[in-house]
Amino acid sequence: MKNNISNLVRMLWFKRGDSQFIKLIKLICWALVIIAAAYPTTQADIVVQYLLCLTIIFMLAWSLFKHFKRAWISVLIVIIGVGAVTFVSEKYLNKIGDLASYRLLYPQNNRNTASKQLIVKILSEQTSTKIDQVVDGDTVVIDVNGSKISVRLIGMDTPEVLDPRKPVQCFGREASDKGKELLSHQTVRLEYDPIEGDWDKYDRLLRYVFLPDGTLYNEWMIANGYAHEYTYFSQKYKYQSQFKSAQSDAKSKQLGFWSPSTCSGNTTQSQK
């Protein structure tokens, strides 16, 4: 391992006999190394490291060609190397993308009381709000004067799809896709519940969402088997009775995740 690292460093180090082209390639490699080190665990970092790996692969292929004078060896190295690096990079990019969405689920922005009050005041003066992003079936993001605010929808809970600590839960993707279908870029009405309050412990705004046609989204998702009714610490909320009734109807009709062909109501199991 140490020999491989030292050989790589020697290959990337500037030598007296290097051509201008090779010097330029090595300069680009070192620039990529520095950038990758300066911006870790981001999508940009993965892209930079991907480019670095590709550059090293092509340099290795060129060196082998010069040494052995056999083009097929260099071509094989390039094909295998590019394929492997692309596969690994895509895995990392997907993982980081999931983590970014997870941070929207639990933002913990630690906004001060004054900024929270201002956000609530602005929303109270609006008759409608546009959905900026649908994170999953029970969490959306809105834009309030340039600030991205995560909104947790009251009285409902959809199966997990983004929590990196857990596998994707049964019917989670279907619930998330249905949420995106119904809410993406829609202009909706948000309703405050004085029992629940404005904010939860993760600094998410708590609201009911009414679609443009007047449908209460929270209830619709429960009634069609995409979400469970969710009561936080036995705390009664405004629409609790009708949400519980909607869940009973969905269960009796075996809709959505209540169907024996999907989850039989047990959404804690892994996605099938």
C-alpha positions as CSV (number, residue, x, y, z in Angstrom):
1,M,0.0,0.0,0.0
2,K,2.8,2.4,1.0
3,N,4.7,1.6,-2.3
4,N,1.5,2.2,-4.3
5,I,1.0,5.6,-2.7
6,S,4.7,6.6,-3.1
7,N,4.7,5.5,-6.7
8,L,1.6,7.6,-7.3
9,V,3.2,10.6,-5.7
10,R,6.3,10.1,-7.8
11,M,4.2,9.9,-10.9
12,L,2.4,13.1,-10.1
13,W,5.6,14.9,-8.9
14,F,7.2,17.3,-11.4
15,K,10.3,16.0,-13.1
16,R,13.0,17.8,-15.1
17,G,12.3,15.8,-18.3
18,D,8.6,16.3,-18.3
19,S,7.0,17.8,-21.4
20,Q,4.8,20.9,-21.2
21,F,1.8,18.7,-21.7
22,I,2.7,16.3,-18.8
23,K,3.5,19.3,-16.6
24,L,0.0,20.7,-17.3
25,I,-1.7,17.4,-16.5
26,K,0.2,17.1,-13.3
27,L,-0.7,20.6,-12.3
28,I,-4.4,19.9,-12.9
29,C,-4.1,16.7,-10.8
30,W,-2.6,18.6,-7.8
31,A,-5.2,21.4,-8.2
32,L,-8.0,18.7,-8.0
33,V,-6.4,17.2,-5.0
34,I,-6.3,20.5,-3.2
35,I,-9.9,21.4,-4.1
36,A,-11.1,17.9,-3.0
37,A,-9.4,18.3,0.3
38,A,-10.9,21.8,0.8
39,Y,-14.5,20.8,0.2
40,P,-15.1,17.4,1.6
41,T,-18.4,15.4,1.7
42,T,-20.2,17.5,-0.9
43,Q,-21.4,16.7,-4.4
44,A,-18.8,19.0,-5.8
45,D,-16.1,17.1,-3.9
46,I,-17.1,13.8,-5.4
47,V,-17.1,15.3,-8.9
48,V,-13.6,16.7,-8.3
49,Q,-12.3,13.4,-7.1
50,Y,-14.0,11.7,-10.0
51,L,-12.1,14.0,-12.5
52,L,-8.9,13.4,-10.5
53,C,-9.3,9.7,-10.8
54,L,-10.0,9.9,-14.5
55,T,-6.9,12.0,-15.0
56,I,-4.7,9.5,-13.2
57,I,-6.2,6.6,-15.2
58,F,-5.4,8.3,-18.5
59,M,-1.9,9.2,-17.3
60,L,-1.4,5.6,-16.2
61,A,-2.7,4.3,-19.6
62,W,-0.4,6.7,-21.4
63,S,2.7,5.6,-19.3
64,L,1.9,1.9,-20.0
65,F,1.6,2.6,-23.7
66,K,4.9,4.3,-23.8
67,H,6.5,1.5,-21.9
68,F,5.0,-1.6,-23.5
69,K,4.0,-0.1,-26.9
70,R,0.8,-2.0,-26.8
71,A,-2.4,0.0,-27.3
72,W,-4.8,-2.7,-26.1
73,I,-3.3,-2.7,-22.6
74,S,-3.9,1.1,-22.3
75,V,-7.4,0.8,-23.8
76,L,-8.3,-2.0,-21.3
77,I,-7.0,0.1,-18.4
78,V,-9.1,3.1,-19.5
79,I,-12.3,1.0,-19.9
80,I,-12.0,-0.8,-16.6
81,G,-10.8,2.3,-14.7
82,V,-13.5,4.7,-16.0
83,G,-16.2,2.1,-15.4
84,A,-15.2,1.4,-11.8
85,V,-14.7,5.1,-10.9
86,T,-18.0,6.1,-12.5
87,F,-19.9,3.3,-10.6
88,V,-18.3,4.3,-7.2
89,S,-18.9,8.1,-7.8
90,E,-22.6,7.6,-8.7
91,K,-23.0,5.6,-5.4
92,Y,-21.5,8.5,-3.4
93,L,-23.5,11.1,-5.2
94,N,-26.7,9.3,-4.5
95,K,-25.8,8.9,-0.9
96,I,-24.9,12.6,-0.5
97,G,-28.2,13.6,-2.3
98,D,-30.1,11.5,0.2
99,L,-28.3,13.2,3.1
100,A,-29.1,16.6,1.7
101,S,-32.8,15.7,1.6
102,Y,-32.6,14.2,5.1
103,R,-31.3,17.5,6.4
104,L,-34.5,19.1,5.0
105,L,-36.5,16.5,7.0
106,Y,-34.7,17.5,10.3
107,P,-33.1,20.9,9.6
108,Q,-32.5,22.1,13.2
109,N,-31.7,25.6,11.9
110,N,-31.7,27.0,15.4
111,R,-33.6,30.1,14.2
112,N,-34.0,32.7,16.9
113,T,-37.4,33.7,18.2
114,A,-37.5,36.9,16.3
115,S,-36.9,35.3,12.9
116,K,-39.5,32.6,13.6
117,Q,-42.1,35.2,14.6
118,L,-41.3,37.1,11.4
119,I,-41.8,34.0,9.2
120,V,-45.1,33.2,10.9
121,K,-46.3,36.8,10.5
122,I,-45.4,36.8,6.8
123,L,-47.3,33.5,6.3
124,S,-50.3,34.8,8.2
125,E,-50.7,37.7,5.8
126,Q,-50.7,35.4,2.8
127,T,-53.8,33.6,1.5
128,S,-51.7,31.0,-0.4
129,T,-48.2,29.6,-0.5
130,K,-46.3,27.9,-3.2
131,I,-44.5,24.6,-2.5
132,D,-40.9,24.9,-3.4
133,Q,-39.9,21.3,-2.9
134,V,-41.5,18.0,-1.8
135,V,-39.1,16.2,0.5
136,D,-41.3,13.2,1.1
137,G,-44.9,12.4,1.7
138,D,-45.2,14.3,5.0
139,T,-42.6,17.1,4.6
140,V,-42.3,19.9,2.1
141,V,-40.2,23.1,1.7
142,I,-41.6,26.6,1.1
143,D,-39.8,29.8,0.3
144,V,-40.4,32.7,2.7
145,N,-38.6,35.9,1.5
146,G,-35.7,33.8,0.3
147,S,-35.5,31.5,3.3
148,K,-36.2,27.8,2.7
149,I,-38.6,26.6,5.4
150,S,-39.2,22.9,6.1
151,V,-42.9,22.2,6.8
152,R,-43.9,19.1,8.7
153,L,-47.6,18.2,7.9
154,I,-49.7,17.7,11.0
155,G,-51.5,14.5,11.9
156,M,-49.9,12.2,9.3
157,D,-46.8,10.1,9.0
158,T,-45.6,8.4,5.8
159,P,-43.1,5.5,5.6
160,E,-39.4,6.6,5.7
161,V,-37.4,6.8,2.5
162,L,-34.6,9.2,3.3
163,D,-33.4,8.4,6.8
164,P,-29.8,7.1,6.3
165,R,-30.0,5.2,9.5
166,K,-32.9,3.0,8.3
167,P,-33.7,1.0,5.1
168,V,-36.5,2.4,2.8
169,Q,-39.7,1.4,4.5
170,C,-42.5,-0.5,2.9
171,F,-44.6,1.7,0.6
172,G,-42.3,4.6,1.3
173,R,-41.4,5.3,-2.4
174,E,-45.1,5.1,-3.4
175,A,-46.1,7.6,-0.6
176,S,-43.2,9.9,-1.5
177,D,-44.1,9.8,-5.2
178,K,-47.7,10.5,-4.5
179,G,-46.8,13.5,-2.4
180,K,-44.7,14.8,-5.2
181,E,-47.5,14.2,-7.7
182,L,-50.0,16.1,-5.6
183,L,-47.9,18.9,-4.2
184,S,-44.9,19.7,-6.5
185,H,-44.9,23.4,-7.3
186,Q,-48.5,23.7,-6.3
187,T,-50.0,26.9,-4.8
188,V,-51.6,25.7,-1.6
189,R,-53.2,27.0,1.6
190,L,-51.5,26.4,4.9
191,E,-53.5,26.1,8.1
192,Y,-52.2,26.7,11.6
193,D,-53.3,24.6,14.5
194,P,-53.1,26.4,17.9
195,I,-53.0,23.1,19.7
196,E,-49.9,21.9,17.8
197,G,-48.2,25.3,17.7
198,D,-46.0,26.8,15.0
199,W,-42.8,24.9,15.3
200,D,-41.6,21.4,16.3
201,K,-38.3,20.6,18.1
202,Y,-36.5,20.3,14.7
203,D,-37.4,23.9,13.7
204,R,-40.0,22.7,11.2
205,L,-43.1,24.7,10.6
206,L,-46.2,22.7,11.6
207,R,-49.2,23.0,9.2
208,Y,-52.1,21.4,7.4
209,V,-52.0,21.7,3.6
210,F,-55.1,22.3,1.4
211,L,-54.7,21.7,-2.3
212,P,-56.0,24.2,-4.9
213,D,-59.3,22.3,-5.1
214,G,-59.8,22.6,-1.4
215,T,-58.8,19.0,-0.6
216,L,-57.1,18.6,2.8
217,Y,-53.9,16.8,1.7
218,N,-53.1,15.4,5.1
219,E,-56.5,13.6,5.3
220,W,-56.4,12.5,1.6
221,M,-53.1,10.7,2.1
222,I,-54.4,8.9,5.2
223,A,-57.7,8.0,3.5
224,N,-56.0,6.4,0.5
225,G,-53.4,4.4,2.5
226,Y,-50.3,6.5,1.9
227,A,-50.0,7.7,5.4
228,H,-50.7,6.7,9.0
229,E,-52.7,8.9,11.3
230,Y,-50.1,10.4,13.7
231,T,-50.8,11.8,17.2
232,Y,-47.8,13.3,18.9
233,F,-47.6,12.3,22.5
234,S,-51.4,11.8,22.9
235,Q,-51.8,15.5,22.0
236,K,-55.3,16.0,20.4
237,Y,-55.3,18.2,17.3
238,K,-58.0,19.9,15.3
239,Y,-58.7,17.2,12.7
240,Q,-57.7,14.2,14.8
241,S,-61.2,12.5,14.8
242,Q,-61.6,12.7,11.0
243,F,-58.1,11.6,10.4
244,K,-58.6,8.5,12.6
245,S,-61.9,7.9,10.8
246,A,-60.1,8.2,7.4
247,Q,-57.5,5.7,8.6
248,S,-60.2,3.2,9.7
249,D,-61.9,3.4,6.3
250,A,-58.6,2.9,4.4
251,K,-57.8,-0.1,6.6
252,S,-61.2,-1.7,6.1
253,K,-61.0,-1.2,2.3
254,Q,-57.3,-2.4,2.3
255,L,-56.1,0.7,0.4
256,G,-52.5,1.5,-0.2
257,F,-50.1,0.0,2.4
258,W,-53.1,-1.7,4.1
259,S,-53.4,-4.1,1.3
260,P,-52.1,-7.7,1.8
261,S,-50.3,-7.4,-1.5
262,T,-48.2,-4.4,-0.2
263,C,-47.5,-4.2,3.5
264,S,-50.7,-5.3,5.3
265,G,-50.4,-2.1,7.3
266,N,-46.8,-2.9,8.6
267,T,-44.8,-0.2,7.0
268,T,-41.8,-0.6,9.3
269,Q,-40.6,-3.6,7.2
270,S,-38.2,-2.9,4.3
271,Q,-39.5,-1.9,0.9
272,K,-40.4,-4.9,-1.2
